Structure formats: structure tokens, C-alpha cells
Amino acid sequence: MPKASEIKKNMAVDYDGKTYIVRDIERSVPQGRAGGSIYRMRMYDVVSGRKLDESFKDSDMIGLADLIRRSAAFSYTDGDEYVFMDDEDYTPYSLNKASIEDQILFINEDTVGIQVVLVDDSPVAIELPTNVELEVIETDPSIKGASATSRNKPAKLSTGAVVQVPEHISTGDRIKVNVEERKFAGRADK
């Protein structure tokens, strides 16, 4: 059973007899108080989708939930449902747009390494790889002689996401994007 300080985003925890996915964590250190940090976690019930904000001391013990992760690929959208296909047995998993809102901007047909998270054989969330490769569809023209360490400019990607990229990146380039930080992580291998 890990301490609150060891819990990371997108981990599944058991709290008050329910299973929650941790979506956001804020750490604060109260002034003038003996003791450690306070971790404020925004969690979502995997069954009902209900939001819960809860604070824990860094030494509080939190139980991890039993989840099954299945490797899957994005297949298609059906209204507000995003359908992922299991890589092994081709089982379709449907997830509502609202439950994967943060990750939608980094998913396309080419995205590899997607994991569908299951609780009691029902899909509740997805986990993306650390970096995804996406195409730049719109950005200011690249500047001749611009170095890789120069200023940044906004670039719109094929999924609609906008990230800051170095000036030498141009429209049509494929880049790697760090999903968690939502930042440029380098040029994609050709």
C-alpha cells in the first residue's frame, strides 16, 4: 500500500470502498506547521464518473485498485463514443468522449502503445504512451538558419492540439509530443 506522496496521475486507487482514477495532484507545503506536504487529489469514480477532491498527508496510506490494462488501437468514433480495438482478441472497447477528454488531442489512427484500463471487464479509461508522433498541419514558416535552441512558435497538429515548437519545424513535419507535459519532444524518425 503506497503513501500519498507515491501516488501519480492516472493511477487507480481504492478509497471509501470505490475505485477512482487520479486525474490531477497538487502538492502544497503549509507554512508554520510541523509535518510534511499535503496532496490534494482530483479523482473520478470509474463507474459513475463522479468527481471527488480529497486531501491527504504525505504519509497517508492509499490502497491501489485492481485494474486490467489491455493493449489496444484507436478504431473509430461513433457520436460521443470513441471505440478502441483490443490488439490481441479484437474486442471493441467504447469510451465516452467526456471520460477521455484530456487524451483525445493526442490520439489518431497511427497512435501506438494505447492501453485501455478495465474494471470488472468494463473500460473506464485509457493510458497513452509517454510520447506520440503527430503531424504539424499549420505553423508559421520555418526560418532559414534557425537553430534547434532558438525561440518557439505555436504549431497546430493533425489532431487539433496546439503545442510550442522550435522555429526550424515547418508544416508537414512529423514531431514527437510528450503527452503528460503537452510539449514538443523532438522530431519523429522518418
Secondary structure by P-SEA (a helix, b strand, c coil): ccccccccccbbbbcccbbbbbcbbbbbbbccccbbbbbbbbcccccccbbbbbbbcccbbbbbcbbbbbbbccccccccbbbbbccccbbbbbbcccccccccccccccccbbbbbbccccccccccccbbbbbbccccccccccccccbbbbbbccccbbbbbcccccccbbbbbccccccccccccc
